[in-house]
């Protein structure tokens, strides 16, 4: 898999994780400070990662030839 494909796969996994959040899973509840569980931080981390991945995928983010936004023009003259 290319870097671009890996990022798209991770983005899909994050979307699936967010869609699957329930009160019985991490991120699906309010924080429980008495037991040290940061549900809000977990969910925020997923959204932050998703925003960063979307930004990279949108502008190419240094992925070079793996990015769909990068192209090369080859011009050949007549001899």
Phi and psi in radians as a Rosetta constraint file:
Dihedral C 1 N 2 CA 2 C 2 CIRCULARHARMONIC -1.396 0.35
Dihedral N 2 CA 2 C 2 N 3 CIRCULARHARMONIC 2.909 0.35
Dihedral C 2 N 3 CA 3 C 3 CIRCULARHARMONIC -1.018 0.35
Dihedral N 3 CA 3 C 3 N 4 CIRCULARHARMONIC -0.726 0.35
Dihedral C 3 N 4 CA 4 C 4 CIRCULARHARMONIC -1.074 0.35
Dihedral N 4 CA 4 C 4 N 5 CIRCULARHARMONIC -0.798 0.35
Dihedral C 4 N 5 CA 5 C 5 CIRCULARHARMONIC -1.133 0.35
Dihedral N 5 CA 5 C 5 N 6 CIRCULARHARMONIC -0.654 0.35
Dihedral C 5 N 6 CA 6 C 6 CIRCULARHARMONIC -1.107 0.35
Dihedral N 6 CA 6 C 6 N 7 CIRCULARHARMONIC -0.717 0.35
Dihedral C 6 N 7 CA 7 C 7 CIRCULARHARMONIC -1.144 0.35
Dihedral N 7 CA 7 C 7 N 8 CIRCULARHARMONIC -0.704 0.35
Dihedral C 7 N 8 CA 8 C 8 CIRCULARHARMONIC -1.117 0.35
Dihedral N 8 CA 8 C 8 N 9 CIRCULARHARMONIC -0.674 0.35
Dihedral C 8 N 9 CA 9 C 9 CIRCULARHARMONIC -1.146 0.35
Dihedral N 9 CA 9 C 9 N 10 CIRCULARHARMONIC -0.726 0.35
Dihedral C 9 N 10 CA 10 C 10 CIRCULARHARMONIC -1.138 0.35
Dihedral N 10 CA 10 C 10 N 11 CIRCULARHARMONIC -0.704 0.35
Dihedral C 10 N 11 CA 11 C 11 CIRCULARHARMONIC -1.052 0.35
Dihedral N 11 CA 11 C 11 N 12 CIRCULARHARMONIC -0.756 0.35
Dihedral C 11 N 12 CA 12 C 12 CIRCULARHARMONIC -1.093 0.35
Dihedral N 12 CA 12 C 12 N 13 CIRCULARHARMONIC -0.685 0.35
Dihedral C 12 N 13 CA 13 C 13 CIRCULARHARMONIC -1.135 0.35
Dihedral N 13 CA 13 C 13 N 14 CIRCULARHARMONIC -0.673 0.35
Dihedral C 13 N 14 CA 14 C 14 CIRCULARHARMONIC -1.163 0.35
Dihedral N 14 CA 14 C 14 N 15 CIRCULARHARMONIC -0.775 0.35
Dihedral C 14 N 15 CA 15 C 15 CIRCULARHARMONIC -1.013 0.35
Dihedral N 15 CA 15 C 15 N 16 CIRCULARHARMONIC -0.750 0.35
Dihedral C 15 N 16 CA 16 C 16 CIRCULARHARMONIC -1.131 0.35
Dihedral N 16 CA 16 C 16 N 17 CIRCULARHARMONIC -0.720 0.35
Dihedral C 16 N 17 CA 17 C 17 CIRCULARHARMONIC -1.103 0.35
Dihedral N 17 CA 17 C 17 N 18 CIRCULARHARMONIC -0.776 0.35
Dihedral C 17 N 18 CA 18 C 18 CIRCULARHARMONIC -1.115 0.35
Dihedral N 18 CA 18 C 18 N 19 CIRCULARHARMONIC -0.699 0.35
Dihedral C 18 N 19 CA 19 C 19 CIRCULARHARMONIC -1.172 0.35
Dihedral N 19 CA 19 C 19 N 20 CIRCULARHARMONIC -0.485 0.35
Dihedral C 19 N 20 CA 20 C 20 CIRCULARHARMONIC -1.575 0.35
Dihedral N 20 CA 20 C 20 N 21 CIRCULARHARMONIC -0.008 0.35
Dihedral C 20 N 21 CA 21 C 21 CIRCULARHARMONIC -1.077 0.35
Dihedral N 21 CA 21 C 21 N 22 CIRCULARHARMONIC 2.243 0.35
Dihedral C 21 N 22 CA 22 C 22 CIRCULARHARMONIC -2.378 0.35
Dihedral N 22 CA 22 C 22 N 23 CIRCULARHARMONIC 3.019 0.35
Dihedral C 22 N 23 CA 23 C 23 CIRCULARHARMONIC -1.157 0.35
Dihedral N 23 CA 23 C 23 N 24 CIRCULARHARMONIC -0.233 0.35
Dihedral C 23 N 24 CA 24 C 24 CIRCULARHARMONIC -1.642 0.35
Dihedral N 24 CA 24 C 24 N 25 CIRCULARHARMONIC 0.035 0.35
Dihedral C 24 N 25 CA 25 C 25 CIRCULARHARMONIC -2.163 0.35
Dihedral N 25 CA 25 C 25 N 26 CIRCULARHARMONIC 2.786 0.35
Dihedral C 25 N 26 CA 26 C 26 CIRCULARHARMONIC -1.009 0.35
Dihedral N 26 CA 26 C 26 N 27 CIRCULARHARMONIC 2.350 0.35
Dihedral C 26 N 27 CA 27 C 27 CIRCULARHARMONIC 1.622 0.35
Dihedral N 27 CA 27 C 27 N 28 CIRCULARHARMONIC -0.199 0.35
Dihedral C 27 N 28 CA 28 C 28 CIRCULARHARMONIC -1.667 0.35
Dihedral N 28 CA 28 C 28 N 29 CIRCULARHARMONIC 0.002 0.35
Dihedral C 28 N 29 CA 29 C 29 CIRCULARHARMONIC -2.208 0.35
Dihedral N 29 CA 29 C 29 N 30 CIRCULARHARMONIC 3.062 0.35
Dihedral C 29 N 30 CA 30 C 30 CIRCULARHARMONIC -1.298 0.35
Dihedral N 30 CA 30 C 30 N 31 CIRCULARHARMONIC 2.820 0.35
Dihedral C 30 N 31 CA 31 C 31 CIRCULARHARMONIC -1.066 0.35
Dihedral N 31 CA 31 C 31 N 32 CIRCULARHARMONIC 2.531 0.35
Dihedral C 31 N 32 CA 32 C 32 CIRCULARHARMONIC -2.076 0.35
Dihedral N 32 CA 32 C 32 N 33 CIRCULARHARMONIC 1.452 0.35
Dihedral C 32 N 33 CA 33 C 33 CIRCULARHARMONIC -1.120 0.35
Dihedral N 33 CA 33 C 33 N 34 CIRCULARHARMONIC -0.514 0.35
Dihedral C 33 N 34 CA 34 C 34 CIRCULARHARMONIC -1.166 0.35
Dihedral N 34 CA 34 C 34 N 35 CIRCULARHARMONIC -0.429 0.35
Dihedral C 34 N 35 CA 35 C 35 CIRCULARHARMONIC -2.003 0.35
Dihedral N 35 CA 35 C 35 N 36 CIRCULARHARMONIC 0.091 0.35
Dihedral C 35 N 36 CA 36 C 36 CIRCULARHARMONIC 1.273 0.35
Dihedral N 36 CA 36 C 36 N 37 CIRCULARHARMONIC 0.563 0.35
Dihedral C 36 N 37 CA 37 C 37 CIRCULARHARMONIC -1.822 0.35
Dihedral N 37 CA 37 C 37 N 38 CIRCULARHARMONIC 2.144 0.35
Dihedral C 37 N 38 CA 38 C 38 CIRCULARHARMONIC -1.832 0.35
Dihedral N 38 CA 38 C 38 N 39 CIRCULARHARMONIC 1.363 0.35
Dihedral C 38 N 39 CA 39 C 39 CIRCULARHARMONIC -1.120 0.35
Dihedral N 39 CA 39 C 39 N 40 CIRCULARHARMONIC -0.748 0.35
Dihedral C 39 N 40 CA 40 C 40 CIRCULARHARMONIC -1.132 0.35
Dihedral N 40 CA 40 C 40 N 41 CIRCULARHARMONIC -0.743 0.35
Dihedral C 40 N 41 CA 41 C 41 CIRCULARHARMONIC -1.124 0.35
Dihedral N 41 CA 41 C 41 N 42 CIRCULARHARMONIC -0.656 0.35
Dihedral C 41 N 42 CA 42 C 42 CIRCULARHARMONIC -1.088 0.35
Dihedral N 42 CA 42 C 42 N 43 CIRCULARHARMONIC -0.857 0.35
Dihedral C 42 N 43 CA 43 C 43 CIRCULARHARMONIC -1.144 0.35
Dihedral N 43 CA 43 C 43 N 44 CIRCULARHARMONIC -0.707 0.35
Dihedral C 43 N 44 CA 44 C 44 CIRCULARHARMONIC -1.076 0.35
Dihedral N 44 CA 44 C 44 N 45 CIRCULARHARMONIC -0.691 0.35
Dihedral C 44 N 45 CA 45 C 45 CIRCULARHARMONIC -1.078 0.35
Dihedral N 45 CA 45 C 45 N 46 CIRCULARHARMONIC -0.683 0.35
Dihedral C 45 N 46 CA 46 C 46 CIRCULARHARMONIC -1.119 0.35
Dihedral N 46 CA 46 C 46 N 47 CIRCULARHARMONIC -0.781 0.35
Dihedral C 46 N 47 CA 47 C 47 CIRCULARHARMONIC -1.142 0.35
Dihedral N 47 CA 47 C 47 N 48 CIRCULARHARMONIC -0.678 0.35
Dihedral C 47 N 48 CA 48 C 48 CIRCULARHARMONIC -1.098 0.35
Dihedral N 48 CA 48 C 48 N 49 CIRCULARHARMONIC -0.782 0.35
Dihedral C 48 N 49 CA 49 C 49 CIRCULARHARMONIC -1.114 0.35
Dihedral N 49 CA 49 C 49 N 50 CIRCULARHARMONIC -0.712 0.35
Dihedral C 49 N 50 CA 50 C 50 CIRCULARHARMONIC -1.086 0.35
Dihedral N 50 CA 50 C 50 N 51 CIRCULARHARMONIC -0.755 0.35
Dihedral C 50 N 51 CA 51 C 51 CIRCULARHARMONIC -1.092 0.35
Dihedral N 51 CA 51 C 51 N 52 CIRCULARHARMONIC -0.732 0.35
Dihedral C 51 N 52 CA 52 C 52 CIRCULARHARMONIC -1.168 0.35
Dihedral N 52 CA 52 C 52 N 53 CIRCULARHARMONIC -0.766 0.35
Dihedral C 52 N 53 CA 53 C 53 CIRCULARHARMONIC -1.098 0.35
Dihedral N 53 CA 53 C 53 N 54 CIRCULARHARMONIC -0.770 0.35
Dihedral C 53 N 54 CA 54 C 54 CIRCULARHARMONIC -1.065 0.35
Dihedral N 54 CA 54 C 54 N 55 CIRCULARHARMONIC -0.670 0.35
Dihedral C 54 N 55 CA 55 C 55 CIRCULARHARMONIC -1.119 0.35
Dihedral N 55 CA 55 C 55 N 56 CIRCULARHARMONIC -0.753 0.35
Dihedral C 55 N 56 CA 56 C 56 CIRCULARHARMONIC -1.118 0.35
Dihedral N 56 CA 56 C 56 N 57 CIRCULARHARMONIC -0.784 0.35
Dihedral C 56 N 57 CA 57 C 57 CIRCULARHARMONIC -1.150 0.35
Dihedral N 57 CA 57 C 57 N 58 CIRCULARHARMONIC -0.579 0.35
Dihedral C 57 N 58 CA 58 C 58 CIRCULARHARMONIC -1.251 0.35
Dihedral N 58 CA 58 C 58 N 59 CIRCULARHARMONIC -0.734 0.35
Dihedral C 58 N 59 CA 59 C 59 CIRCULARHARMONIC -1.825 0.35
Dihedral N 59 CA 59 C 59 N 60 CIRCULARHARMONIC 0.037 0.35
Dihedral C 59 N 60 CA 60 C 60 CIRCULARHARMONIC 1.627 0.35
Dihedral N 60 CA 60 C 60 N 61 CIRCULARHARMONIC -0.551 0.35
Dihedral C 60 N 61 CA 61 C 61 CIRCULARHARMONIC 0.808 0.35
Dihedral N 61 CA 61 C 61 N 62 CIRCULARHARMONIC 0.626 0.35
Dihedral C 61 N 62 CA 62 C 62 CIRCULARHARMONIC 1.352 0.35
Dihedral N 62 CA 62 C 62 N 63 CIRCULARHARMONIC 0.281 0.35
Dihedral C 62 N 63 CA 63 C 63 CIRCULARHARMONIC -1.387 0.35
Dihedral N 63 CA 63 C 63 N 64 CIRCULARHARMONIC -0.096 0.35
Dihedral C 63 N 64 CA 64 C 64 CIRCULARHARMONIC 1.072 0.35
Dihedral N 64 CA 64 C 64 N 65 CIRCULARHARMONIC -2.308 0.35
Dihedral C 64 N 65 CA 65 C 65 CIRCULARHARMONIC -1.131 0.35
Dihedral N 65 CA 65 C 65 N 66 CIRCULARHARMONIC -0.326 0.35
Dihedral C 65 N 66 CA 66 C 66 CIRCULARHARMONIC -1.264 0.35
Dihedral N 66 CA 66 C 66 N 67 CIRCULARHARMONIC -0.358 0.35
Dihedral C 66 N 67 CA 67 C 67 CIRCULARHARMONIC -1.412 0.35
Dihedral N 67 CA 67 C 67 N 68 CIRCULARHARMONIC 2.377 0.35
Dihedral C 67 N 68 CA 68 C 68 CIRCULARHARMONIC -1.251 0.35
Dihedral N 68 CA 68 C 68 N 69 CIRCULARHARMONIC -0.225 0.35
Dihedral C 68 N 69 CA 69 C 69 CIRCULARHARMONIC -1.595 0.35
Dihedral N 69 CA 69 C 69 N 70 CIRCULARHARMONIC 0.017 0.35
Dihedral C 69 N 70 CA 70 C 70 CIRCULARHARMONIC -1.908 0.35
Dihedral N 70 CA 70 C 70 N 71 CIRCULARHARMONIC 2.282 0.35
Dihedral C 70 N 71 CA 71 C 71 CIRCULARHARMONIC -2.478 0.35
Dihedral N 71 CA 71 C 71 N 72 CIRCULARHARMONIC 2.860 0.35
Dihedral C 71 N 72 CA 72 C 72 CIRCULARHARMONIC -2.180 0.35
Dihedral N 72 CA 72 C 72 N 73 CIRCULARHARMONIC 2.387 0.35
Dihedral C 72 N 73 CA 73 C 73 CIRCULARHARMONIC -1.874 0.35
Dihedral N 73 CA 73 C 73 N 74 CIRCULARHARMONIC 2.210 0.35
Dihedral C 73 N 74 CA 74 C 74 CIRCULARHARMONIC -1.979 0.35
Dihedral N 74 CA 74 C 74 N 75 CIRCULARHARMONIC 2.162 0.35
Dihedral C 74 N 75 CA 75 C 75 CIRCULARHARMONIC -1.989 0.35
Dihedral N 75 CA 75 C 75 N 76 CIRCULARHARMONIC 2.174 0.35
Dihedral C 75 N 76 CA 76 C 76 CIRCULARHARMONIC -2.048 0.35
Dihedral N 76 CA 76 C 76 N 77 CIRCULARHARMONIC 2.239 0.35
Dihedral C 76 N 77 CA 77 C 77 CIRCULARHARMONIC -1.635 0.35
Dihedral N 77 CA 77 C 77 N 78 CIRCULARHARMONIC 2.911 0.35
Dihedral C 77 N 78 CA 78 C 78 CIRCULARHARMONIC -1.473 0.35
Dihedral N 78 CA 78 C 78 N 79 CIRCULARHARMONIC 2.453 0.35
